[in-house]
Amino acid sequence: MKKIDIKKLLRVDPGQAPAYEIPVFPEAIKLDANENPYEIPVDLLAEVLQNIGQVLLNRYPDPGYGKVRRILSGMWGWPYDRIILGNGSDELIQVIMIAFGGPGKKVFIPTPSFAMYRIIARSFGDTVEEIPLSEDFDLVLSDALRDRMYDPSRTGNLIFLAVPNNPTGNCFSRSVVQEIVENFQGIVCIDEAYTDFSDTNFLDLLSEHPNLIILRTLSKIGLAAIRMGFLLADEAIIQNIQRIKLPYNINSLAEAAASVVLSKREVIEASISQVKKNRTWLHEQMMRIEGIRVYPSRANFILFQVNSDAAAPKLLEQLLSEGILIRGFGDEGRLKGHFRVTVGTQEECSRFVEGLRKILRSH
């Protein structure tokens, strides 16, 4: 058998772009992936299934996904032909970097933030420049950083800003985000995956800034299974991304489901409202637990730090033994000893609080 060292053929050393690992524990309460814990109502599910039943499986999808885009246009007040659908936001982040990244360009990324920005950039061999967040995880720009970011001779860079930020849960100061949008000479991508839980967005800046992209998704508000994200931008950006985006990237079944649910937005709004109520309760309960630092959140999750060096390394394993799965960030770096818990149902939140109290009392 012929022997070939595949690593020598790769574009980028795998060590420079580690995989995004997703743990699977089917029996556990899933509070690790920032999903909406509420299923859509039975009557709405029946409408979804009826619409899916009308899909012609032997035909390709509508390449323009016009029905969904028109619904979104009405919701967001942005022209439907300046909206692109993606197979989740991840695909759209990837296609942005394909279109606007490359040799000699930098991808600016606040740290800590959504891991996929860094993973995708490094998988393409792009240069990543991290912007360390402040002690309270806000975005604070030094004069030196401004000089590097706003250099008029470097117009081809990219910057990704998650607002609210993941995994910290906070919104960056609007004045700083607006400053970046107005002064950055490359592509500014504001990822609004969690905007429904924050009551803030930057849609008002789109029409005046042709280098601005806004990303949104259905994954956090109740339709994670269908993998659908959205990109909003000026016509020139849309045209150039359409050139390289794969055709038929959204399957007809996902489109059929999304068109029904989006047309009944009030149902989604009800579950979002309940998640926000649960978030308030969970935050209040966690603030009463000794031995942890709890950060305020405007997303559908809460970041917290375990102060005990003895308790932190074992917390994930011990919570899993209680049937609860949350997200941890390892024993090194800025998020050492930090954990992120998704806001679940009231019962799930109660189970988590009880389990966390029990574990911390034993240390």
Residue pairs with C-beta under 8 A, 6 or more apart in sequence:
7 13
7 14
11 123
11 124
11 125
12 122
12 123
12 124
12 125
16 122
16 125
17 119
17 122
17 123
18 119
19 119
20 115
20 116
20 119
22 33
23 32
23 325
25 320
25 325
27 323
28 320
28 323
28 324
28 325
29 323
29 324
29 325
29 344
29 348
29 351
29 352
30 325
30 342
30 344
31 324
31 325
31 326
31 341
31 342
31 344
31 348
31 352
32 325
32 326
32 327
32 340
32 342
33 224
33 327
33 342
34 166
34 194
34 219
34 220
34 299
34 300
34 301
34 342
35 219
35 220
35 224
35 342
36 220
36 221
36 222
36 224
36 271
36 272
36 275
36 300
37 275
37 342
37 343
37 344
37 345
37 348
38 222
38 271
38 274
38 275
38 345
39 45
39 222
40 48
40 222
40 223
40 261
40 267
41 267
44 260
44 261
44 264
44 267
47 260
47 264
48 256
48 257
48 260
48 261
51 256
51 257
51 259
51 260
52 253
52 256
52 257
54 256
55 252
55 253
55 256
56 252
57 252
59 252
60 248
60 252
61 248
61 250
61 251
61 252
61 255
62 252
62 255
63 247
63 248
65 85
65 250
65 255
66 80
67 255
67 259
68 85
68 255
68 258
68 259
68 262
69 80
69 81
69 83
69 85
70 80
71 259
71 262
71 263
72 78
72 80
72 83
72 230
72 262
73 79
73 80
73 83
75 262
75 265
76 203
76 232
77 203
78 203
78 206
78 232
81 235
81 238
82 232
82 233
82 234
82 235
82 238
83 230
83 231
83 232
83 238
84 92
84 230
84 231
84 233
84 238
84 241
84 242
84 245
85 228
85 229
85 230
85 231
85 249
85 250
86 92
86 95
86 228
86 229
86 230
86 231
86 245
86 249
86 250
87 227
87 228
87 229
87 249
87 250
88 217
88 219
88 227
88 228
88 229
89 191
89 193
89 215
89 216
89 217
89 219
89 229
90 116
90 120
90 229
91 229
91 249
92 215
92 229
92 230
92 231
93 116
93 117
93 120
93 160
93 189
93 191
93 215
94 120
95 241
95 244
95 245
96 158
96 187
96 189
96 213
96 231
96 241
97 107
97 120
97 121
97 124
97 126
97 158
98 124
98 244
99 240
99 241
99 243
99 244
100 156
100 158
100 186
100 187
101 107
101 121
101 124
101 126
101 158
102 124
102 126
102 156
103 125
104 156
105 126
105 127
105 154
105 156
105 157
105 158
105 186
106 126
106 127
106 128
106 129
106 154
106 157
106 158
107 117
107 121
107 126
107 127
107 128
107 129
107 157
107 158
107 159
107 160
108 129
108 130
108 131
108 149
108 157
108 158
108 159
108 160
109 117
109 118
109 121
109 128
109 129
109 130
109 131
109 159
109 160
110 130
110 131
110 132
110 133
110 139
110 160
110 161
110 162
110 165
110 172
111 130
111 131
111 132
111 133
111 334
112 133
112 137
112 165
112 167
112 168
112 329
112 333
112 334
112 335
113 133
113 160
113 162
113 165
113 166
113 168
114 160
114 162
114 165
114 166
114 167
114 191
114 193
117 160
118 128
118 130
121 128
122 128
129 148
131 139
131 141
131 145
132 334
133 139
133 140
133 165
133 168
133 334
134 140
136 170
136 295
137 165
137 168
137 170
137 295
138 170
138 172
138 173
138 176
139 161
139 172
139 173
139 176
139 177
140 176
141 149
141 176
141 179
141 180
146 183
149 157
149 159
149 180
149 183
149 184
150 183
150 184
150 185
151 185
152 185
154 185
154 186
155 185
155 186
156 186
157 184
157 185
157 186
157 187
158 186
158 187
158 188
158 189
159 180
159 184
159 186
159 187
159 188
159 189
160 189
160 191
161 172
161 177
161 180
161 188
161 189
161 190
161 191
162 190
162 191
162 193
162 194
163 171
163 172
163 177
163 190
163 191
163 192
163 195
163 198
163 200
163 202
164 170
164 171
164 194
164 195
164 197
164 198
164 297
164 298
164 299
165 171
165 172
166 193
166 194
166 299
166 301
167 301
167 303
167 327
167 329
167 335
167 338
167 340
168 295
168 303
169 295
169 296
169 297
169 298
169 299
169 301
169 302
169 303
169 340
170 295
170 296
170 297
170 298
171 198
171 200
171 298
174 200
177 190
177 202
178 202
178 205
180 188
181 188
181 190
181 202
181 205
181 209
181 212
182 209
184 211
185 211
186 211
187 211
187 213
187 237
188 209
188 211
188 212
188 213
189 212
189 213
189 214
189 215
190 202
190 212
190 213
190 214
190 215
191 215
192 201
192 202
192 214
192 215
192 216
193 215
193 216
193 217
193 219
193 220
194 220
194 298
194 299
194 300
195 201
195 216
196 220
196 221
196 272
197 220
197 272
197 275
197 276
197 279
197 298
197 299
197 300
198 298
198 299
199 298
200 298
201 214
202 212
202 214
203 214
203 232
205 212
206 212
206 214
206 232
206 233
206 234
209 234
210 234
210 236
210 237
211 234
211 237
212 233
212 234
213 231
213 232
213 233
213 237
214 231
214 232
214 233
215 229
215 230
215 231
215 232
216 229
216 230
216 232
217 228
217 229
217 230
218 224
218 226
218 228
218 229
218 258
218 261
219 227
219 228
219 229
220 300
221 268
221 271
221 272
222 261
222 268
222 271
223 257
223 258
223 261
226 253
226 254
226 257
226 258
227 254
228 250
228 254
228 258
231 238
231 241
233 241
261 267
261 268
275 300
275 343
278 343
278 344
278 345
278 346
278 349
279 297
279 300
279 302
279 343
281 346
281 349
282 302
282 341
282 343
282 349
282 352
282 353
283 294
283 296
283 297
283 302
285 349
285 353
286 292
286 294
286 302
286 304
286 353
286 356
287 294
289 353
289 356
289 357
289 360
290 360
291 306
291 307
291 308
291 311
291 360
291 363
292 304
292 305
292 306
292 307
292 356
292 360
293 304
293 305
293 307
294 302
294 303
294 304
295 302
295 303
295 304
295 305
297 303
300 342
300 343
301 340
301 341
301 342
301 343
302 340
302 341
302 343
303 338
303 339
303 340
304 338
304 339
304 340
304 341
305 337
305 338
305 339
306 312
306 315
306 337
306 338
306 339
306 360
307 337
308 360
308 363
309 337
310 363
311 359
311 360
311 363
312 331
312 336
312 337
313 331
315 328
315 339
315 359
316 326
316 328
316 339
318 359
319 325
319 326
319 352
319 355
319 356
319 359
322 351
322 355
322 358
322 359
323 351
323 355
324 351
324 352
324 355
326 339
326 340
326 341
326 342
326 352
327 339
327 340
327 341
327 342
328 338
328 339
328 340
329 335
329 336
329 338
329 339
329 340
330 336
331 337
341 352
343 349
344 352
